[in-house]
């Protein structure tokens, strides 16, 4: 979306399109974006509007500082969306898992977790409402209760709340892997991790904020250069 808005703005500048016409197009493109809420769309529009004003007044010239401002503004929107999506995905996943009487989960493991999340990686958690999920299966309820008691199992809801805020905290990379109840009751944690190796262990590319910006800036520069060459051709 960010690069799409840059392309739209630059094309309008190269074609000498009146700015009011461009603003209508920007509103239309952002309004049609299906994955953003109203607050996020408004923030995207404000960021695009600032960028458009710069490109119109500077005749299509952009400098690193201006791209950085656009990057920061739009990055806040994308981060907000990603945080919201992650929480919604957890709710949906738990709803689906409950439908198949699943009550256990394992947290993902990353190579560069936040220090206060490191000890909670690759850990088995249980749904707080496991009793109602299991329904009339009294035998399984007894086994699950014993497992929780013997292994000091924490609930998903507790670990996602204060003070840890796993998954629900902004920028958290973790997620929960649904586990089969019998698998958890009949295996140790290490065996479960091995069984779900590809899902649990995640190699996270640790690009810092500045490197991410440089990558974005280079992409914007390529777009600007390509469109400028086409115009001159």
TORNURO-634464 format. One record per residue (C-alpha): residue in three letters; x, z, y; chain. Coordinates in steps of 0.05 Angstrom, whole numbers. Layout:
+---------+--------+--------+--------+--------+
: residuo :     xx :     zz :     yy : cadena :
+---------+--------+--------+--------+--------+
:     ala :      X :      Z :      Y :      A :
...
+---------+--------+--------+--------+--------+
This chain:
+---------+--------+--------+--------+--------+
: residuo :     xx :     zz :     yy : cadena :
+---------+--------+--------+--------+--------+
:     unk :      0 :      0 :      0 :      A :
:     unk :     56 :     18 :     49 :      A :
:     unk :     92 :    -49 :     40 :      A :
:     unk :     25 :    -86 :     41 :      A :
:     unk :     10 :    -58 :    110 :      A :
:     unk :     79 :    -77 :    135 :      A :
:     unk :     68 :   -149 :    111 :      A :
:     unk :      0 :   -152 :    145 :      A :
:     unk :     27 :   -126 :    211 :      A :
:     unk :     87 :   -172 :    212 :      A :
:     unk :     46 :   -233 :    195 :      A :
:     unk :      0 :   -217 :    253 :      A :
:     unk :     60 :   -210 :    300 :      A :
:     unk :     90 :   -276 :    277 :      A :
:     unk :     23 :   -312 :    285 :      A :
:     unk :     11 :   -281 :    354 :      A :
:     unk :    -54 :   -251 :    328 :      A :
:     unk :    -88 :   -207 :    380 :      A :
:     unk :    -75 :   -134 :    364 :      A :
:     unk :   -149 :   -117 :    362 :      A :
:     unk :   -158 :   -169 :    307 :      A :
:     unk :   -101 :   -139 :    268 :      A :
:     unk :   -131 :    -69 :    274 :      A :
:     unk :   -196 :    -94 :    244 :      A :
:     unk :   -157 :   -123 :    185 :      A :
:     unk :   -118 :    -59 :    176 :      A :
:     unk :   -182 :    -18 :    176 :      A :
:     unk :   -212 :    -66 :    124 :      A :
:     unk :   -151 :    -63 :     78 :      A :
:     unk :   -145 :     13 :     81 :      A :
:     unk :   -220 :     23 :     75 :      A :
:     unk :   -221 :    -19 :     11 :      A :
:     unk :   -164 :     22 :    -21 :      A :
:     unk :   -200 :     55 :    -80 :      A :
:     unk :   -153 :    113 :    -95 :      A :
:     unk :   -150 :    147 :    -27 :      A :
:     unk :   -200 :    196 :      3 :      A :
:     unk :   -225 :    193 :     76 :      A :
:     unk :   -172 :    240 :    102 :      A :
:     unk :   -115 :    200 :     69 :      A :
:     unk :   -144 :    134 :     95 :      A :
:     unk :   -146 :    160 :    166 :      A :
:     unk :    -74 :    183 :    161 :      A :
:     unk :    -53 :    115 :    133 :      A :
:     unk :    -89 :     80 :    190 :      A :
:     unk :    -55 :    123 :    243 :      A :
:     unk :     14 :    109 :    212 :      A :
:     unk :     -1 :     34 :    209 :      A :
:     unk :    -27 :     35 :    281 :      A :
:     unk :     38 :     66 :    306 :      A :
:     unk :     79 :     15 :    268 :      A :
:     unk :     37 :    -42 :    295 :      A :
:     unk :     46 :    -18 :    367 :      A :
:     unk :    122 :    -16 :    356 :      A :
:     unk :    125 :    -86 :    325 :      A :
:     unk :     82 :   -117 :    379 :      A :
:     unk :    121 :    -86 :    437 :      A :
:     unk :    189 :   -101 :    404 :      A :
:     unk :    173 :   -172 :    382 :      A :
:     unk :    177 :   -158 :    307 :      A :
:     unk :    242 :   -118 :    311 :      A :
:     unk :    245 :    -53 :    271 :      A :
:     unk :    300 :     -3 :    269 :      A :
:     unk :    317 :     51 :    219 :      A :
:     unk :    289 :    107 :    261 :      A :
:     unk :    222 :     72 :    268 :      A :
:     unk :    218 :     55 :    194 :      A :
:     unk :    235 :    128 :    179 :      A :
:     unk :    176 :    152 :    221 :      A :
:     unk :    129 :    104 :    183 :      A :
:     unk :    160 :    126 :    117 :      A :
:     unk :    151 :    200 :    132 :      A :
:     unk :     79 :    190 :    156 :      A :
:     unk :     58 :    150 :     96 :      A :
:     unk :     98 :    192 :     47 :      A :
:     unk :     57 :    252 :     66 :      A :
:     unk :     -6 :    213 :     49 :      A :
:     unk :     21 :    191 :    -19 :      A :
:     unk :     46 :    261 :    -36 :      A :
:     unk :    -22 :    290 :    -19 :      A :
:     unk :    -56 :    237 :    -63 :      A :
:     unk :     -8 :    250 :   -121 :      A :
:     unk :    -20 :    325 :   -118 :      A :
:     unk :    -95 :    314 :   -118 :      A :
:     unk :    -91 :    265 :   -175 :      A :
:     unk :    -48 :    312 :   -217 :      A :
:     unk :    -99 :    368 :   -210 :      A :
:     unk :   -157 :    321 :   -227 :      A :
:     unk :   -121 :    294 :   -287 :      A :
:     unk :   -110 :    364 :   -314 :      A :
:     unk :   -185 :    380 :   -307 :      A :
:     unk :   -204 :    315 :   -341 :      A :
:     unk :   -153 :    325 :   -397 :      A :
:     unk :   -177 :    395 :   -411 :      A :
:     unk :   -249 :    372 :   -412 :      A :
:     unk :   -232 :    318 :   -463 :      A :
:     unk :   -190 :    366 :   -505 :      A :
:     unk :   -246 :    417 :   -506 :      A :
:     unk :   -294 :    364 :   -533 :      A :
:     unk :   -250 :    360 :   -595 :      A :
:     unk :   -245 :    436 :   -599 :      A :
:     unk :   -173 :    436 :   -574 :      A :
:     unk :   -149 :    499 :   -540 :      A :
:     unk :    -73 :    495 :   -539 :      A :
:     unk :    -26 :    458 :   -492 :      A :
:     unk :     49 :    451 :   -482 :      A :
:     unk :     82 :    442 :   -414 :      A :
:     unk :    128 :    383 :   -402 :      A :
:     unk :    204 :    392 :   -396 :      A :
:     unk :    244 :    361 :   -339 :      A :
:     unk :    318 :    356 :   -326 :      A :
:     unk :    312 :    381 :   -254 :      A :
:     unk :    254 :    431 :   -249 :      A :
:     unk :    242 :    480 :   -193 :      A :
:     unk :    281 :    544 :   -208 :      A :
:     unk :    218 :    586 :   -215 :      A :
:     unk :    187 :    534 :   -263 :      A :
:     unk :    248 :    527 :   -309 :      A :
:     unk :    229 :    583 :   -356 :      A :
:     unk :    158 :    556 :   -364 :      A :
:     unk :    179 :    488 :   -391 :      A :
:     unk :    163 :    470 :   -463 :      A :
:     unk :    119 :    531 :   -470 :      A :
:     unk :     53 :    536 :   -509 :      A :
:     unk :     -8 :    556 :   -467 :      A :
:     unk :    -80 :    568 :   -485 :      A :
:     unk :   -145 :    551 :   -450 :      A :
:     unk :   -175 :    614 :   -420 :      A :
:     unk :   -243 :    594 :   -449 :      A :
:     unk :   -217 :    583 :   -520 :      A :
:     unk :   -272 :    627 :   -550 :      A :
:     unk :   -328 :    585 :   -524 :      A :
:     unk :   -291 :    521 :   -541 :      A :
:     unk :   -284 :    542 :   -614 :      A :
:     unk :   -358 :    561 :   -617 :      A :
:     unk :   -380 :    589 :   -684 :      A :
:     unk :   -314 :    578 :   -720 :      A :
:     unk :   -300 :    652 :   -729 :      A :
:     unk :   -242 :    641 :   -777 :      A :
:     unk :   -204 :    599 :   -727 :      A :
:     unk :   -221 :    647 :   -672 :      A :
:     unk :   -188 :    704 :   -710 :      A :
:     unk :   -125 :    662 :   -722 :      A :
:     unk :   -121 :    640 :   -649 :      A :
:     unk :   -131 :    712 :   -625 :      A :
:     unk :    -75 :    736 :   -670 :      A :
:     unk :    -29 :    679 :   -647 :      A :
:     unk :    -42 :    695 :   -574 :      A :
:     unk :    -29 :    769 :   -586 :      A :
:     unk :     34 :    759 :   -628 :      A :
:     unk :     66 :    708 :   -582 :      A :
:     unk :     43 :    734 :   -514 :      A :
:     unk :     10 :    667 :   -497 :      A :
:     unk :     -8 :    656 :   -425 :      A :
:     unk :    -70 :    616 :   -406 :      A :
:     unk :    -66 :    548 :   -372 :      A :
:     unk :   -109 :    574 :   -315 :      A :
:     unk :    -62 :    632 :   -302 :      A :
:     unk :      2 :    591 :   -302 :      A :
:     unk :    -31 :    540 :   -255 :      A :
:     unk :    -51 :    595 :   -207 :      A :
:     unk :    -12 :    648 :   -168 :      A :
:     unk :     45 :    663 :   -168 :      A :
:     unk :     74 :    605 :   -209 :      A :
:     unk :     27 :    548 :   -189 :      A :
:     unk :     53 :    502 :   -244 :      A :
:     unk :     25 :    431 :   -237 :      A :
:     unk :    -19 :    452 :   -178 :      A :
:     unk :     38 :    464 :   -130 :      A :
:     unk :     56 :    405 :    -84 :      A :
:     unk :    112 :    360 :   -113 :      A :
:     unk :    109 :    393 :   -181 :      A :
:     unk :    126 :    342 :   -236 :      A :
:     unk :     99 :    381 :   -295 :      A :
:     unk :     38 :    365 :   -337 :      A :
:     unk :      5 :    392 :   -399 :      A :
:     unk :      7 :    359 :   -468 :      A :
:     unk :    -56 :    374 :   -510 :      A :
:     unk :    -39 :    403 :   -579 :      A :
:     unk :    -78 :    406 :   -643 :      A :
:     unk :    -99 :    477 :   -659 :      A :
:     unk :    -76 :    475 :   -732 :      A :
:     unk :     -9 :    447 :   -711 :      A :
:     unk :      3 :    507 :   -664 :      A :
:     unk :    -21 :    559 :   -714 :      A :
:     unk :     22 :    531 :   -770 :      A :
:     unk :     87 :    515 :   -733 :      A :
:     unk :    138 :    547 :   -688 :      A :
:     unk :    149 :    526 :   -616 :      A :
:     unk :    213 :    488 :   -632 :      A :
:     unk :    177 :    447 :   -686 :      A :
:     unk :    121 :    431 :   -638 :      A :
:     unk :    172 :    408 :   -585 :      A :
:     unk :    205 :    363 :   -637 :      A :
:     unk :    138 :    334 :   -659 :      A :
:     unk :    122 :    316 :   -586 :      A :
:     unk :    193 :    300 :   -564 :      A :
:     unk :    175 :    237 :   -525 :      A :
:     unk :    116 :    269 :   -489 :      A :
:     unk :    149 :    336 :   -475 :      A :
:     unk :    220 :    318 :   -453 :      A :
:     unk :    221 :    276 :   -390 :      A :
:     unk :    284 :    248 :   -359 :      A :
:     unk :    271 :    255 :   -284 :      A :
:     unk :    309 :    211 :   -236 :      A :
:     unk :    332 :    258 :   -182 :      A :
:     unk :    333 :    213 :   -121 :      A :
:     unk :    337 :    256 :    -59 :      A :
:     unk :    292 :    243 :      1 :      A :
:     unk :    345 :    204 :     40 :      A :
:     unk :    360 :    158 :    -19 :      A :
:     unk :    286 :    145 :    -28 :      A :
:     unk :    281 :    127 :     45 :      A :
:     unk :    340 :     79 :     42 :      A :
:     unk :    308 :     45 :    -18 :      A :
:     unk :    243 :     38 :     21 :      A :
:     unk :    279 :     14 :     84 :      A :
:     unk :    316 :    -40 :     45 :      A :
:     unk :    249 :    -64 :     16 :      A :
:     unk :    219 :    -67 :     86 :      A :
:     unk :    279 :   -104 :    112 :      A :
:     unk :    273 :   -156 :     56 :      A :
:     unk :    199 :   -167 :     73 :      A :
:     unk :    214 :   -175 :    147 :      A :
:     unk :    271 :   -223 :    134 :      A :
:     unk :    232 :   -266 :     85 :      A :
:     unk :    172 :   -274 :    130 :      A :
:     unk :    216 :   -288 :    190 :      A :
:     unk :    252 :   -344 :    151 :      A :
:     unk :    186 :   -375 :    130 :      A :
:     unk :    162 :   -375 :    202 :      A :
:     unk :    225 :   -408 :    226 :      A :
:     unk :    223 :   -459 :    169 :      A :
+---------+--------+--------+--------+--------+
